[in-house]
């Protein structure tokens, strides 16, 4: 029986279907960005619709996602701080190792309006240990190039993100990203982030 249990634990993930969100599902992540070295963020599902769901953060920001976990809008009160059309395409369920896809989208934020063209690949299935525990996860890597226009200047840039998505959590358990723009009227730009799941609670 012990050998059977160990074999079960060692089995890699085969497939992850689109998660079914429930109002009250909650995740807390911890990590850092260039200008925020120690950061914790709590988000919970506030509403679920046929084609989207809405998260609320502990700071009162509302974040709207497609049912495939791709962000379309962020706002605080009536002020929209970020828009993505048709969405910031990162996930495409079901997930399976070797699956890849390409997408194009546009964003509008404080940094200006950007046009992205990127691709994502499910690279592997791994066991990942973070503050919240050890989870079986799919490793996804995305690379996108963008052009933008702000303050009368045209700029270009590159964005990469690697995420370990755990079906049992319905969320990533680890995320790393980098954004760089070597040209533009305001000079070069660089930012990086690293986050991991600290705790979570799923509604049964």
C-alpha positions as CSV (number, residue, x, y, z in Angstrom):
1,X,0.0,0.0,0.0
2,X,2.9,2.4,0.7
3,X,4.4,1.8,-2.7
4,X,1.0,2.5,-4.3
5,X,0.6,5.7,-2.4
6,X,4.1,6.9,-3.4
7,X,3.3,6.0,-7.1
8,X,0.2,8.2,-6.9
9,X,2.1,11.1,-5.4
10,X,4.8,10.8,-8.1
11,X,2.3,10.9,-11.0
12,X,2.6,14.2,-13.1
13,X,-0.4,16.3,-14.0
14,X,-2.0,15.3,-17.2
15,X,-4.6,18.0,-17.7
16,X,-6.1,21.0,-16.0
17,X,-9.6,22.1,-17.0
18,X,-10.9,25.6,-16.6
19,X,-11.5,26.3,-12.9
20,X,-15.0,26.8,-11.6
21,X,-14.8,29.9,-9.5
22,X,-17.0,30.3,-6.5
23,X,-17.8,33.5,-4.6
24,X,-15.6,33.6,-1.6
25,X,-12.6,31.7,-3.0
26,X,-9.6,33.6,-1.5
27,X,-5.9,33.7,-2.1
28,X,-3.1,35.6,-0.4
29,X,0.2,36.0,-2.2
30,X,3.5,37.5,-1.0
31,X,6.5,38.7,-3.0
32,X,8.3,41.7,-4.4
33,X,8.6,44.2,-7.3
34,X,11.2,46.7,-8.1
35,X,9.5,49.5,-6.2
36,X,7.7,47.3,-3.6
37,X,10.3,44.9,-2.0
38,X,7.8,43.4,0.5
39,X,4.3,43.0,-0.6
40,X,1.3,40.9,0.4
41,X,-1.9,40.9,-1.6
42,X,-5.2,39.2,-0.7
43,X,-7.9,38.7,-3.4
44,X,-11.2,37.0,-3.2
45,X,-13.9,36.2,-5.7
46,X,-16.7,38.8,-5.4
47,X,-18.9,37.8,-8.3
48,X,-19.2,35.1,-11.0
49,X,-21.0,35.5,-14.3
50,X,-21.4,33.3,-17.4
51,X,-18.4,34.9,-19.2
52,X,-16.3,36.5,-16.5
53,X,-15.6,36.7,-12.8
54,X,-14.6,39.7,-10.5
55,X,-12.0,39.7,-7.8
56,X,-11.7,42.2,-5.1
57,X,-8.4,43.0,-3.4
58,X,-7.9,43.9,0.2
59,X,-7.3,47.5,-1.0
60,X,-10.8,47.7,-2.6
61,X,-9.6,47.3,-6.2
62,X,-12.0,45.3,-8.5
63,X,-10.3,43.1,-11.1
64,X,-12.3,41.6,-13.9
65,X,-11.2,38.3,-15.6
66,X,-12.5,36.1,-18.4
67,X,-13.5,32.6,-17.2
68,X,-10.1,31.5,-18.4
69,X,-8.3,33.7,-15.8
70,X,-7.3,36.5,-18.3
71,X,-7.6,40.0,-17.0
72,X,-9.7,42.6,-18.8
73,X,-10.0,45.5,-16.3
74,X,-8.9,46.9,-13.0
75,X,-10.6,49.7,-11.3
76,X,-11.0,51.4,-7.9
77,X,-14.4,53.0,-7.4
78,X,-15.3,54.5,-10.7
79,X,-11.7,55.0,-11.8
80,X,-10.4,52.5,-14.3
81,X,-6.6,52.1,-14.0
82,X,-6.1,49.3,-16.6
83,X,-7.9,47.9,-19.6
84,X,-7.0,45.0,-21.8
85,X,-8.7,44.3,-25.2
86,X,-9.9,41.6,-25.7
87,X,-8.0,40.5,-22.7
88,X,-4.4,40.0,-21.4
89,X,-4.1,36.5,-22.9
90,X,-2.0,34.2,-20.7
91,X,-4.1,31.1,-19.9
92,X,-5.9,28.9,-22.4
93,X,-7.7,26.0,-20.8
94,X,-7.5,23.0,-20.7
95,X,-3.8,23.0,-19.9
96,X,-1.6,20.1,-21.0
97,X,2.2,19.8,-21.3
98,X,3.4,20.9,-24.7
99,X,0.3,23.0,-25.5
100,X,1.1,26.4,-26.8
101,X,-0.8,29.4,-28.3
102,X,-0.4,32.9,-29.7
103,X,-2.4,36.0,-29.1
104,X,-2.5,39.7,-29.7
105,X,-4.1,42.3,-27.4
106,X,-4.0,46.0,-26.5
107,X,-3.7,47.7,-23.1
108,X,-4.5,51.1,-21.8
109,X,-3.0,52.2,-18.4
110,X,-1.1,55.0,-16.7
111,X,2.0,54.0,-18.8
112,X,0.1,54.6,-22.0
113,X,-1.5,52.5,-24.7
114,X,0.4,49.3,-25.7
115,X,-0.1,46.7,-28.4
116,X,1.2,43.2,-27.6
117,X,1.9,40.1,-29.6
118,X,2.9,37.1,-27.6
119,X,2.9,33.3,-27.2
120,X,2.6,31.0,-24.2
121,X,3.7,27.4,-23.8
122,X,2.9,24.8,-21.1
123,X,6.5,23.6,-20.5
124,X,6.2,21.0,-17.8
125,X,4.4,19.5,-14.8
126,X,6.3,20.0,-11.5
127,X,5.9,19.7,-7.8
128,X,6.4,23.2,-6.3
129,X,6.9,24.1,-2.7
130,X,5.9,27.6,-1.5
131,X,4.8,29.2,1.7
132,X,1.3,27.7,1.4
133,X,2.6,24.1,0.9
134,X,3.6,21.7,-1.9
135,X,1.5,21.5,-5.0
136,X,1.4,19.8,-8.4
137,X,1.6,22.5,-10.9
138,X,1.8,23.2,-14.6
139,X,4.7,25.5,-15.6
140,X,3.7,28.1,-18.2
141,X,6.1,30.5,-19.9
142,X,4.9,33.5,-21.8
143,X,6.9,35.9,-24.0
144,X,5.4,39.0,-25.6
145,X,6.8,42.0,-27.5
146,X,5.0,45.3,-27.4
147,X,4.9,48.8,-28.9
148,X,3.4,51.8,-27.3
149,X,2.9,55.6,-27.5
150,X,3.1,57.9,-24.6
151,X,3.9,61.6,-24.2
152,X,4.5,62.0,-27.9
153,X,7.1,59.2,-28.1
154,X,7.0,55.7,-29.5
155,X,8.6,52.9,-27.5
156,X,9.1,49.2,-27.8
157,X,9.5,46.5,-25.1
158,X,9.5,42.9,-24.1
159,X,7.5,41.1,-21.4
160,X,8.2,37.6,-20.0
161,X,6.3,35.7,-17.4
162,X,6.7,32.2,-15.9
163,X,3.8,30.9,-13.8
164,X,3.3,27.6,-11.9
165,X,-0.5,27.0,-11.9
166,X,-1.9,24.5,-9.5
167,X,-5.3,23.0,-10.4
168,X,-6.0,22.1,-6.7
169,X,-5.7,25.8,-5.8
170,X,-7.3,27.3,-8.9
171,X,-4.5,29.9,-8.9
172,X,-0.8,30.2,-9.5
173,X,1.4,29.1,-6.6
174,X,4.5,30.9,-8.0
175,X,5.0,33.7,-10.6
176,X,8.0,35.5,-12.0
177,X,8.0,38.3,-14.6
178,X,10.2,40.9,-16.3
179,X,9.3,44.0,-18.3
180,X,11.9,45.9,-20.2
181,X,11.7,48.8,-22.7
182,X,15.1,49.9,-24.1
183,X,13.7,52.9,-26.0
184,X,11.3,55.7,-25.4
185,X,11.0,59.4,-24.7
186,X,11.4,58.9,-21.0
187,X,14.4,56.6,-21.3
188,X,14.7,52.9,-20.7
189,X,12.3,51.1,-18.4
190,X,12.7,47.9,-16.4
191,X,10.7,46.1,-13.8
192,X,10.6,42.6,-12.4
193,X,8.4,40.8,-9.9
194,X,8.3,37.5,-8.0
195,X,5.3,36.2,-6.1
196,X,4.3,33.0,-4.3
197,X,1.1,31.7,-2.7
198,X,1.1,32.3,1.1
199,X,-2.4,30.9,1.9
200,X,-5.8,30.2,0.3
201,X,-9.3,29.2,1.1
202,X,-11.7,27.6,-1.4
203,X,-15.4,27.5,-1.0
204,X,-16.8,23.9,-1.0
